[in-house]
């Protein structure tokens, strides 16, 4: 939000609800100012690089299992587990950008999301290509709060004591 300087050099802060800051973006998502585009580009590259590094670490773990000769069933089980957990984590992370997740469900999925961290990183990367992750949800909530604030603060015209009774 851009704020004009008041008469004493202190920025004027508009009354009403304040936007909720997003991780890594603060409140720059409101007006897309103060390096918003650079942050989005940097976070897209960073999340993709983190996902690639995570895949490399998983590859080393898989090679360790192969060297330990644990058998094809255990190796297959590990690959399927990470693939399924990553897909579920991707879906959960993607849906959390559009609606507030249930805290109880979030707590119960903590282990699954930790195992499927690659899916969460990829969801973050893909969302960052179009907007700051969670921006649409936060913008809708902020605009609704602003509208409700405007409705509450608009003054009625006329004398309320002369109101016609039905």
Secondary structure, DSSP 8 states (H G I E B T S, - for coil): ----B-TTSSB---SS-----BTTTBTTTTTT-SSHHHHHHHHHHHHHHHHHHHHHHHHHHHHHHHHTT--HHHHHHHHHHHHHHHHHHHHHHHHHTTS---HHHHHHTHHHHHHTHHHHHHHHHHHHTTSSTTHHHHHHHHHHHHHHHHHHHS---S-GGG----
